[in-house]
């Protein structure tokens, strides 16, 4: 089978017409494109092919029918995108700006939906849904200093993207894209919801009254199943690249940043459950180890409300407190914001004098660098 997905694009360098009227503009170009891209299933997925088992029975090869049924009328998904942009250079190319806007719509998304087990299958692969994506990308380049011995180059990039689930299969408003480890119990799942941003984090939350956590008679949190904590996608991302060179020395440092987005930390989930993380052994507000018995001044201080909204203020045994999130399927306390500013890399290099070393016949350029990889700071 074959399918067609065309594209067209063009650009216009308008700075050729403005050399006299805009002398400060070194280069100017506008560009645009429209394209369609198709995607289909892998080989052998259109038919009910038998799976070859790894084990044998009495020397015979074992094979099994698949658990997923494929719609016989399934079609390739189609992504249609339009893009516009402008590229500008100023002051003899020492300052540059590039801006791109894009708008993409993906239809006939190929999804696997659950079906009744009585049918002999557990899921069915169908065409369904529409996903719209819009965004803008900006890149700023600058050369503040340029001389024979000293040069300084800057590069700043920024990207903002919005991806929305417009439609899923008929009668379906939410679709579990990824369950993840323990996602069906105390973990979190990645869910696509109609009318929401792509990739909503869903899992067990804590029931609240007027923004305050609710506890039961034992002082433990009341779970609120299938709570939504936000999209896994950031609001915007970017980076800042610096290159400073003096004669044969070169200094580079790169900074990345991201705002918004959520993630569930499974390591944090089990680290607190097992008591391996530091906060499970901190001093409470009495100045006593929280792992000490409550009768001896230990415990975790819980301030919440009862089911009727009346205040609750008590100390809970530390192990009981930290174990409740697993036993009550609560993922909320392990969902974090993705916002960060990170020093990605710092490097200091030196260009070896290959000519003086008599290596120019074999090596054009050789650089020795010290590199430090940075960490993120939220």
Secondary structure by P-SEA (a helix, b strand, c coil): cbbbbbbcccccccccccccccccccbbbbbcccbbbbbbbccccccbbbbbbccccccbbbbbbbcccccccbbbbbbbbbbbbbbbbcccccbbbbbbbbbbbbcccbbbbbccccccccbbbbbbbbbbbbbbbbbbbbcccccccbbbbbbbbbbbbbbbbcccccccccccccccccccccbbbbbbbccccccccccbbbbbcccbbbbccccbbbbbccccccccccccccbbbbbbbcccbbbbbbbbbbccbbbbbaaaaaaaaacccccccccccccccccccccccccbbbbbbccccccccccccaaaaaacccccccccccccccccccccbbbbbbbcccccccccccccbbbbbbbbbbbbcc
